Amino acid sequence: MQTDILTIIFVLVDLGLGVVIGVFLSRKLSESKINNAKIEAEKLLTDAAKEADSIRKEATIQAKDVVLEAKTDWEKEARELRREIQTHENRLQQKEENLERKLDHVEEKSEELNKREEQLRQQNDRLQKKTAQIDQLHDEQLKQLEKISGMSAEQAKQQLIDSMLSEARHDAAKSIKKIEDEALETADKKAQKIMAIAIQRYAGDFVAEKTVSVVPLPSDEMKGRIIGREGRNIRAIEAATGIDLIIDDTPEAVVISGFNPVRREVARIALERLIADGRIHPARIEELVEKAQEEVDEEIRQAGEQATFDVGVHGIHPEIIKLLGMLKYRTSYGQNVLTHSIEMAFLCGMMAAELGVNVKQAKRAALLHDIGKAVSHELEGSHAVNGGELARKYGESPKIVHAIAAHHEDEKPDSVLAILVQAADALSGARPGARRETLETYVKRLRDLEQIGTSFDGVTGCFAIQAGREIRVMVSSEKVSDDYSHVLAKDIAAKIEQEMTYPGQIRVNVIRETRAVEYAK
């Protein structure tokens, strides 16, 4: 029992000592951790202070660098500004020196001018004195002359002028009247004689041409083959030739229509050969059209060369010969233009021979006068002006160029050659049978001409003469003055050009006269 109690006591003692020791050890461990933490904290504060000090120093260094760089830039800009200022100052100084030199030069010139002005003033004074003396002498002489003649100087001068004017007017009027009468009589007789000789000597053929071509067919079945499946053959022909094929109810015939006669001829030849060959398809069409084009080009060249050979004109540019040959396929009111040009060349040459003008130049100008019609569908404007430009382009002389351009009054004719070409053109186009025109169309054209003439104020009558190539307009002398009669003629001509279509040209002749009537009783 006692042993158990002692055991319990020893156990309790051991437990109390363990607790005391544990508490002591725990307290010591806590103090050690606190000390370590304090040491660590102090170390962190020391490191932070060092790092802050390092950052501060680095920032200070960077700020100094920025300031230094800014200072350097400013000093550089300041040096540049000082350099520019110095340059401007140097320029200003040079300008000031130049201005000073110019001022010195101006002062010298001013002094010279002043001296010259003084000299001129002195000379002027001397001249005025001499002029006064001359005027005085002149007045004295006039007084003496007036005293001797018994009339003043103005009266004598006027009398002399009136006498001279009267004599001059009388002599001039007689001379002008005589010259005009002789010139008109001689010119009319000479012109009539020359034209009569030319017409009598020349007898040209006339060929009527049509504006469409008709190709005969062996049968109406051929129309379907020409059209082709879904129209491909006719489209191929029209595309290759640039003309229109008219296939209608006309039995065994196809009509070829196109504004270009050369293309129409190419299409006619190609279509005839296609019909004869029987193989009608797009590839064959293109082949035959190309061959027909080559053939027509060769015919054009040969026609142009033959025309120059017939007329006797040589040395013409090949391009002009080509244009001349193309006129074989052009017509004007049914008259073949190439035939018309050849006829004109002979007529113009004959008239030139009668007048003693260069015959070769006359034939050349007449033969080439209508070459502008070969390209009239390609160029705008008058065929006469276009022909003149083409002739100039291909090296024709200025005389030939002017005669071509002036043959329809697009330019004012200023040479005998140009007048001859105009006259030959009128003769060739106006002779009987040269150009076709139905009687109804002819009468209507004359009626339209007279109506246009009478549509203007002040016109009392209008008459179309010379087969419609001239209209004579009679005007009232009270309503139309001499000056306005020229304006009226131009207005009538302009209205005719705008409203009518006619061959050649139409002359507008405005006649104004004043009649004085009195009766002797």
C-alpha positions in Angstrom: 0.0 0.0 0.0 2.8 2.3 1.0 4.7 1.2 -2.0 1.8 2.1 -4.3 1.6 5.5 -2.7 5.3 6.2 -3.2 5.0 5.1 -6.8 2.1 7.5 -7.3 4.1 10.2 -5.6 7.1 9.6 -7.9 4.9 9.6 -10.9 3.4 12.9 -9.9 6.8 14.4 -9.3 8.0 13.3 -12.7 4.9 14.8 -14.4 5.5 18.1 -12.7 9.1 18.3 -13.7 8.2 17.5 -17.3 5.6 20.3 -17.4 8.0 22.8 -15.9 10.8 21.7 -18.3 8.3 21.9 -21.3 7.2 25.3 -20.4 10.7 26.5 -20.0 11.8 25.0 -23.3 8.8 26.5 -25.1 9.5 29.9 -23.7 13.1 29.7 -24.8 12.1 28.6 -28.3 9.7 31.5 -28.7 12.3 34.0 -27.6 14.8 32.5 -30.2 12.2 32.9 -33.0 11.4 36.4 -31.9 15.1 37.3 -32.0 15.5 35.7 -35.4 12.5 37.6 -36.7 13.9 40.9 -35.4 17.2 40.2 -37.0 15.5 39.3 -40.3 13.4 42.4 -40.2 16.4 44.6 -39.5 18.2 43.0 -42.4 15.2 43.6 -44.7 15.1 47.3 -43.7 18.7 47.6 -44.3 18.4 46.1 -47.8 15.4 48.2 -48.6 17.3 51.3 -47.6 20.2 50.3 -49.7 18.0 49.6 -52.7 16.1 52.9 -52.3 19.4 54.8 -52.1 20.6 53.0 -55.2 17.4 53.8 -57.1 17.7 57.5 -56.0 21.2 57.7 -57.3 20.3 56.1 -60.6 17.4 58.4 -61.1 19.6 61.4 -60.3 22.1 60.2 -62.9 19.4 59.7 -65.5 18.0 63.2 -64.8 21.4 64.6 -65.2 21.8 62.8 -68.6 18.4 64.1 -69.8 19.3 67.6 -68.8 22.7 67.3 -70.4 21.1 66.0 -73.7 18.6 68.8 -73.7 21.3 71.3 -73.1 23.3 69.8 -76.0 20.3 70.0 -78.4 19.6 73.5 -77.4 23.2 74.5 -77.9 23.1 72.9 -81.4 19.9 74.7 -82.3 21.3 77.9 -81.0 24.4 77.5 -83.1 22.3 76.8 -86.2 20.1 79.9 -85.5 23.3 82.0 -85.0 24.6 80.6 -88.3 21.3 81.4 -90.2 21.2 84.9 -88.6 24.8 85.4 -89.7 24.0 84.3 -93.2 21.0 86.6 -93.4 23.1 89.5 -92.1 25.7 88.8 -94.7 23.1 88.8 -97.5 21.5 92.0 -96.1 25.0 93.5 -96.1 25.6 92.5 -99.7 22.2 93.8 -100.7 22.9 97.1 -99.0 26.2 97.3 -100.8 24.5 96.6 -104.1 21.8 99.2 -103.4 24.4 101.7 -102.6 26.2 101.0 -105.9 22.9 101.2 -107.8 22.1 104.5 -106.0 25.4 105.9 -107.0 24.8 104.8 -110.6 21.3 106.3 -110.6 22.7 109.5 -109.3 25.2 109.6 -112.1 22.5 108.9 -114.7 20.3 111.5 -113.1 23.1 114.1 -113.4 23.6 113.1 -117.1 19.9 113.3 -117.7 19.7 116.7 -116.1 22.5 117.9 -118.3 20.8 116.5 -121.4 17.5 118.0 -120.4 19.2 121.3 -120.1 20.7 121.0 -123.5 17.4 119.9 -125.0 15.7 122.9 -123.3 18.2 125.2 -124.9 17.8 123.6 -128.3 14.0 123.8 -127.9 14.2 127.5 -127.1 16.3 128.0 -130.2 13.9 126.0 -132.3 10.9 128.0 -131.0 12.6 131.2 -131.9 13.4 130.0 -135.4 9.8 128.6 -135.8 8.4 131.9 -134.8 10.6 133.6 -137.4 9.5 131.2 -140.0 5.8 131.6 -139.1 6.2 135.3 -139.3 7.8 135.1 -142.7 5.1 132.7 -143.9 2.4 135.0 -142.7 4.0 137.9 -144.5 4.2 135.9 -147.7 0.6 134.8 -147.4 -0.5 138.3 -146.9 1.4 139.4 -150.0 -0.1 136.5 -152.0 -3.6 137.3 -150.8 -3.1 140.9 -151.6 -2.0 140.0 -155.1 -4.7 137.4 -155.8 -7.6 139.1 -154.2 -8.7 136.0 -152.2 -7.7 134.4 -148.9 -5.5 131.3 -148.6 -8.4 129.1 -147.5 -10.5 130.2 -150.4 -7.7 129.6 -152.9 -7.0 126.1 -151.4 -10.6 125.1 -151.5 -11.0 126.3 -155.0 -8.0 124.4 -156.1 -9.2 121.2 -154.3 -12.7 121.5 -155.8 -11.3 121.9 -159.3 -8.9 119.0 -159.0 -11.6 116.7 -157.4 -14.1 117.6 -160.1 -11.7 116.9 -162.9 -10.4 113.7 -161.2 -13.9 112.3 -160.7 -14.9 113.1 -164.2 -11.8 111.4 -165.7 -12.0 108.5 -163.3 -15.7 107.9 -164.0 -15.1 107.9 -167.8 -12.1 105.7 -167.5 -13.8 103.2 -165.2 -16.9 103.1 -167.4 -14.8 102.5 -170.5 -12.6 99.8 -168.8 -15.7 98.0 -167.4 -17.5 98.0 -170.7 -14.4 96.8 -172.6 -13.7 94.2 -169.9 -17.2 92.9 -169.8 -17.5 92.8 -173.6 -14.2 91.1 -174.1 -14.6 88.7 -171.1 -18.1 87.6 -172.2 -17.0 87.0 -175.8 -13.8 85.3 -174.7 -15.5 83.1 -172.1 -18.3 82.1 -174.5 -15.8 81.3 -177.2 -13.5 79.2 -174.9 -16.4 77.3 -173.5 -17.9 76.6 -176.9 -14.6 75.4 -178.2 -14.1 73.1 -175.2 -17.6 71.6 -175.5 -17.3 71.1 -179.2 -13.9 69.5 -179.0 -14.8 67.1 -176.2 -17.3 64.3 -176.5 -17.3 62.2 -173.4 -19.1 59.1 -172.5 -21.6 59.1 -169.7 -22.1 56.1 -167.5 -25.1 55.9 -165.1 -24.4 54.1 -161.8 -26.8 52.8 -159.2 -26.5 53.1 -155.4 -27.4 49.4 -154.9 -26.2 46.2 -156.6 -28.3 43.3 -157.6 -26.9 39.7 -157.7 -28.9 37.2 -159.8 -29.5 33.7 -158.3 -29.8 30.4 -160.2 -32.9 29.6 -158.1 -34.8 30.7 -155.0 -33.4 27.8 -153.1 -30.0 29.6 -153.1 -31.5 32.2 -150.8 -31.8 29.7 -148.0 -28.2 28.6 -148.5 -27.0 32.2 -148.4 -28.9 32.8 -145.2 -27.5 29.6 -143.7 -28.5 27.8 -140.5 -29.9 30.3 -138.0 -28.6 33.1 -140.3 -24.9 32.3 -139.8 -23.9 32.7 -143.5 -25.6 36.0 -144.0 -24.1 37.3 -140.8 -20.7 36.2 -141.8 -21.0 38.0 -145.2 -22.2 41.2 -143.6 -19.5 41.1 -140.9 -16.7 40.5 -143.5 -17.9 43.1 -146.0 -19.6 45.7 -143.9 -22.7 45.9 -146.1 -26.3 44.7 -145.9 -27.8 41.9 -147.8 -31.5 42.3 -148.6 -33.2 39.0 -149.3 -36.9 39.6 -149.9 -39.6 38.3 -152.2 -37.8 39.4 -155.3 -37.5 36.2 -157.4 -34.0 34.9 -158.0 -32.2 38.0 -156.9 -30.4 39.4 -153.8 -29.9 43.1 -153.3 -26.6 44.4 -151.8 -27.0 47.8 -150.1 -24.2 49.9 -148.4 -23.0 53.5 -148.2 -19.5 52.5 -149.3 -19.4 51.6 -153.0 -16.1 49.9 -152.7 -17.3 47.6 -150.0 -20.5 47.0 -152.1 -18.4 45.9 -155.1 -16.3 43.6 -152.9 -19.5 42.0 -151.6 -20.9 41.6 -155.1 -17.8 39.8 -156.4 -17.6 37.6 -153.3 -21.3 36.7 -153.4 -21.2 35.9 -157.1 -18.2 33.6 -156.6 -19.9 31.9 -153.6 -23.0 31.2 -155.7 -20.9 29.8 -158.5 -18.8 27.7 -156.1 -21.7 26.4 -154.1 -19.7 26.0 -150.9 -21.2 28.6 -148.7 -20.0 28.6 -145.1 -18.3 31.2 -142.8 -14.7 30.0 -143.5 -15.2 30.0 -147.3 -17.0 33.4 -147.1 -14.0 35.0 -145.4 -11.6 33.5 -147.9 -13.5 34.7 -151.0 -14.1 38.2 -149.4 -10.4 38.6 -148.9 -9.7 37.6 -152.5 -12.4 39.9 -153.8 -10.9 42.7 -151.7 -7.5 42.2 -153.3 -9.0 42.1 -156.7 -10.9 45.3 -156.1 -7.8 47.0 -154.7 -6.0 46.0 -157.9 -8.8 47.4 -160.1 -8.8 50.6 -158.1 -5.0 51.0 -158.7 -5.4 50.2 -162.4 -8.3 52.6 -162.8 -6.3 55.4 -161.2 -3.3 54.7 -163.3 -5.4 54.5 -166.5 -7.0 57.8 -165.7 -3.7 59.6 -165.2 -2.4 57.9 -168.4 -5.5 59.0 -170.4 -5.3 62.6 -169.2 -1.5 62.7 -169.6 -0.7 63.6 -166.0 2.3 62.0 -164.4 4.3 62.0 -161.1 1.2 61.6 -158.8 1.7 60.1 -155.4 0.5 56.4 -155.3 -2.0 57.2 -152.5 -3.6 59.9 -154.6 -3.8 57.4 -157.5 -5.5 55.0 -155.2 -8.0 57.7 -154.1 -8.6 58.5 -157.8 -9.3 54.9 -158.6 -11.8 54.7 -155.8 -13.9 57.4 -157.6 -14.7 54.7 -160.2 -17.2 53.4 -157.6 -18.7 56.8 -156.6 -21.5 58.6 -158.3 -23.0 62.1 -158.1 -26.6 62.4 -159.2 -26.0 59.4 -161.4 -22.8 60.7 -162.9 -19.7 58.5 -162.4 -17.2 60.7 -160.5 -14.1 59.3 -162.1 -15.6 59.8 -165.6 -16.6 63.3 -164.5 -13.0 64.0 -163.3 -11.5 62.8 -166.6 -14.0 64.8 -168.6 -13.2 67.8 -166.5 -9.5 67.4 -167.0 -9.9 67.6 -170.8 -12.3 70.5 -170.7 -10.1 72.4 -168.3 -7.0 71.7 -170.4 -8.7 73.0 -173.5 -9.8 76.2 -171.8 -6.3 76.7 -170.3 -4.8 76.3 -173.8 -7.1 79.0 -175.2 -6.2 81.4 -172.3 -2.4 80.6 -172.5 -2.4 79.1 -169.0 -0.3 76.0 -168.0 -2.3 73.1 -169.6 -0.6 70.3 -167.5 -1.5 72.2 -164.2 -5.0 72.7 -165.4 -5.5 69.0 -166.2 -3.9 67.9 -163.0 -6.1 70.2 -160.8 -9.2 69.1 -162.7 -8.4 65.4 -162.5 -7.8 65.6 -158.7 -10.5 68.1 -157.8 -12.9 65.4 -156.4 -10.5 63.1 -154.5 -12.1 64.2 -151.3 -15.2 62.3 -152.3 -13.2 59.0 -152.0 -13.1 59.5 -148.2 -16.2 61.6 -147.7 -17.7 58.8 -145.5 -14.6 58.9 -143.3 -13.9 62.6 -142.9 -16.2 65.4 -141.9 -16.6 68.6 -143.8 -16.6 69.6 -147.5 -15.1 67.2 -150.0 -13.4 70.1 -151.7 -11.5 71.1 -148.5 -10.8 67.5 -147.6 -9.4 67.0 -151.1 -7.2 70.0 -150.8 -5.8 68.7 -147.5 -5.1 65.3 -149.0 -3.4 66.9 -152.0 -1.2 69.0 -149.7 -0.4 65.9 -147.6 0.9 64.0 -150.6 3.1 66.7 -152.0 0.9 68.6 -154.6 1.9 72.2 -155.3 0.0 75.1 -153.5 -1.6 76.1 -156.8 -3.2 72.7 -157.3 -4.2 72.5 -153.6 -6.0 75.9 -153.8 -7.7 75.0 -157.1 -9.1 71.8 -155.5 -10.2 73.5 -152.2 -11.8 76.4 -154.0 -13.8 74.6 -156.7 -17.0 74.9 -154.6 -16.3 78.4 -153.1 -15.2 76.9 -149.7 -12.2 79.1 -150.3 -12.3 82.3 -152.4 -10.6 81.5 -155.7 -7.7 83.8 -156.2 -6.1 82.3 -159.4 -7.0 81.7 -163.0 -6.4 78.0 -162.4 -9.1 77.9 -159.7 -11.6 79.7 -161.9 -11.0 77.3 -164.7 -11.6 74.3 -162.5 -14.9 75.8 -161.3 -15.9 76.5 -164.9 -15.0 72.9 -166.1 -16.9 71.4 -163.1 -20.0 73.4 -164.0 -19.7 72.4 -167.7 -19.3 68.7 -167.0 -22.1 68.6 -164.5 -24.6 70.8 -166.3 -24.3 69.5 -169.9 -27.4 67.6 -171.1 -27.5 63.9 -170.1 -24.6 64.2 -167.6 -26.7 63.9 -164.5 -30.1 62.3 -164.1 -32.9 64.2 -162.6 -36.6 63.5 -163.1 -38.8 66.3 -164.4 -40.8 66.4 -161.2 -37.7 66.7 -159.0 -36.3 69.4 -161.3 -39.5 71.4 -161.2 -39.8 71.0 -157.4 -36.2 72.1 -156.9 -36.8 75.3 -158.9 -40.0 76.0 -157.0 -38.2 75.5 -153.7 -35.5 77.9 -154.8 -38.0 80.6 -155.6 -39.9 80.1 -152.4 -36.8 80.4 -150.3 -35.9 83.6 -152.1 -39.3 85.2 -151.6 -39.5 84.2 -147.9 -37.3 87.2 -146.9 -38.6 90.7 -146.2 -38.1 93.3 -148.9 -38.1 90.8 -151.7 -40.5 91.7 -154.6 -39.7 88.8 -156.9 -37.5 85.8 -157.3 -36.7 83.8 -160.5 -34.7 80.6 -160.9 -32.7 80.6 -164.1 -29.9 78.5 -165.8 -31.5 75.2 -164.8 -31.5 76.1 -161.2 -27.9 77.1 -160.9 -28.7 80.8 -160.3 -31.6 82.7 -158.7 -32.2 86.4 -159.3 -33.8 88.1 -156.3 -35.5 91.5 -157.0 -35.7 93.7 -153.8 -37.5 96.9 -153.0 -35.1 99.9 -152.9 -37.1 101.5 -150.1 -36.8 98.5 -147.8 -33.4 97.1 -148.7 -30.3 99.3 -148.8 -27.2 98.6 -150.9 -25.2 97.4 -147.8 -28.0 95.1 -146.7 -28.4 93.6 -150.1 -25.0 91.8 -149.6 -26.2 90.5 -146.2 -29.5 89.4 -147.8 -27.6 87.4 -150.5 -25.6 85.6 -147.8 -28.7 84.8 -145.8 -30.5 83.4 -148.8 -27.5 81.3 -149.8 -27.2 80.0 -146.2 -30.9 79.0 -146.1 -30.5 77.2 -149.5 -27.5 75.2 -148.1 -29.5 74.2 -145.0 -32.8 73.2 -146.6 -32.0 71.9 -150.1 -29.9 69.2 -151.8 -28.5 70.1 -155.2 -25.6 69.3 -157.5 -22.7 71.8 -157.9 -23.4 75.3 -156.6 -26.2 77.9 -156.9 -25.5 81.6 -157.5 -27.6 84.1 -155.5 -27.9 87.4 -157.4 -29.7 90.2 -155.4 -30.7 93.1 -157.7 -31.7 96.5 -156.2 -32.6 99.4 -158.5 -34.2 102.8 -158.1 -36.4 104.1 -160.9 -37.3 107.8 -161.2 -40.4 108.4 -163.4 -41.7 111.8 -164.4 -44.0 113.0 -167.2 -43.5 115.9 -169.6 -46.8 117.7 -170.1 
